[in-house]
Amino acid sequence: MNVEKVKKMLLDDSLTLSDIAKKLNYDSLQVLSSEFKKATGMTPSRFKRLNDEPVKDSKK
C-alpha cells in the first residue's frame, strides 16, 4: 500500500472511499480501510476528519 497516495486521495473531496478503493484496485473498501488502519493507526475516515478541518486564523 502506498500510504501517502491514499492520504492525498482522501483529502480530495471529490473522491469517496469507495472511489479510492476502486482506483487503487482493492477488492473492497473494507480491505483498503483495514490496510490503511494497520499502516497509520487510524481509519481513513478519521484521517480525513482530522485533516479536513479548516485552519483557524491565529490573528483572532
C-alpha positions in Angstrom: 0.0 0.0 0.0 1.2 3.5 -0.9 0.0 5.3 2.2 1.0 8.7 1.0 -1.0 8.2 -2.2 -4.1 7.1 -0.2 -3.7 10.1 2.1 -3.6 12.5 -0.8 -6.6 10.9 -2.4 -8.5 11.1 0.9 -8.1 14.8 1.0 -9.7 15.2 -2.4 -13.3 16.0 -1.5 -14.5 14.7 -4.9 -13.5 11.1 -4.1 -15.3 8.8 -1.9 -13.5 5.9 0.0 -15.2 3.5 -2.5 -13.8 5.6 -5.4 -10.3 5.4 -3.9 -10.6 1.6 -3.3 -11.6 1.1 -7.0 -8.9 3.4 -8.4 -6.3 1.5 -6.4 -7.7 -1.9 -7.4 -8.8 -3.0 -4.0 -11.4 -5.7 -3.9 -13.4 -3.7 -1.4 -13.3 -0.5 0.7 -13.1 -2.7 3.8 -9.8 -4.2 2.6 -8.4 -0.7 1.9 -9.7 0.6 5.3 -8.1 -2.3 7.1 -4.7 -1.9 5.5 -4.8 1.9 6.0 -5.5 1.4 9.7 -2.7 -1.1 10.1 -0.3 1.3 8.3 -1.3 4.5 10.1 -3.1 3.5 13.3 -6.3 5.3 12.2 -9.2 4.7 9.9 -9.4 6.5 6.6 -12.5 8.4 7.8 -10.6 9.6 11.0 -7.6 10.7 8.9 -9.9 12.6 6.6 -11.8 14.3 9.5 -8.6 15.3 11.3 -7.1 16.7 8.1 -10.1 18.4 6.5 -10.7 20.8 9.4 -10.3 24.4 8.3 -7.2 26.2 9.5 -8.0 28.6 12.3 -6.9 32.2 11.9 -4.3 32.7 14.6 -4.7 36.5 14.4 -8.1 36.5 16.1 
